[in-house]
């Protein structure tokens, strides 16, 4: 597939005539209803994405929550819907039950002006039987979570032979939660000739790969936050001695309070030393270097990717090729030995649409290295003063998530949807409190919000998955 054309709305002003929904040639019933709902003008994502959607092109839309993306695809699928054909024509997949419920409510609200549009939700954590009954009565639009939709397809309760539109909402989150296999299975039940709309807050490599497989010549629409900066702010901090580097790191951590930090060291010995010192100070920190056994390495990376370990201390060799995205903070414990390595290190930081932060420590004896680095970068780096030493008296911050390991995986036919369903069932937690899910052959990892870690542990350890019990444990450093 050729690289999709990029339509960017960054710093773009939309003429008034083009911001009016009526200018799109939408179904008049939709336009009239939008006015009654208070939709006076299109948001940037709507103005740029709706024209190709309405002519049934595949579209990749990169936009954050709150940008108006739900109304964007809702208008598109409703405009192209044939109400007289009482068959499932659209499938909207969402990562969580809460989002699916919100999307279904929004679609119903926008569809009010069109008579007899049937929207049905199919989500895990809800009774299966009533959903079967609802499917027997038919629907035009299905909104659901991948695990439950795949289960209904597998049991022949749901037929997608007449599908014309597939919407993947928050696609990056779905892949983070481990729904890749379920998505592939669901797509195998669909006609190849269909419209596919992919909405995602970020566009990492894994999203690009799935787009290449399931979309045909998609138009890519990207909406930037006009207030965001893409640059990386680099700051140098001089320390009095090598021994003072640990305190400097702690001060930077306490000052920035990052959810994810990657600290680079030049040697394995320094990597272990920094990680041990930070753990002794109460931080969730893990070391990553070539001497780790594969199991240790895997669990370290799982916890860091899951945001249940806030700090990863690594050598450059160990960090090569890691699929680590959107780091809040990079700290260079020492200036990199090779100048090109420095560029690779700091390039790890920065969220989509946010500013990256990179801090480098050096002693006075290393000032010549700083000069050589600045010559290489062709820029003067900012010098900073370390935060107040009083920050060391404050308790260390905890990561937002905890990771649970389940003693079963693909060999036991365990799927991410089973885990989500077990966690969000009666007296469970919200789908929004579930993070990444990874399922291996004999194990599964799931991240949950730290505040709900005990509830999640109890649900999984005392409940059943696939009709059987599995051992569950907290994964810690």
Secondary structure, 3 states (H helix, E strand, C coil): CCCCCEEECCCCCCCHHHHCHHHHCCCHHHHHHHHHHCCCCCCHHHHHHHHHHHCCCCEEEECCCCCCHHHHHHHHHHHCCCCCCCCCCEEEEECCHHHHHHHHHHHHHHHHHCCCCCEEEECCCCCHHHHHHHHHHCCCEEEEEHHHHHHHHHCCCCCCCCCCEEEEECHHHHHHCCCHHHHHHHHCCCCCCCEEEEEECCCCHHHHHHHHHHCCCCEEEECCCCCCCCCEEEEEEEECCCCHHHHHHHHHHHHHCCCCEEEEECCHHHHHHHHHHHHHCCCCEEEECCCCCHHHHHHHHHHHHCCCCCEEEEEHHHHCCCCCCCECEEEECCCCCCHHHHHHHHCCECCCCCCEEEEEEEEHHHHHHHHHHHHHHCCCCEECCCCCHHHHHCCCCCCCEEEEEECCCHHHCCCHHHHHHHHCCCCCCCHHHEEEEEECCCCEEEEEEHHHHHHHHHHHHHCCECCECCCEEECCC
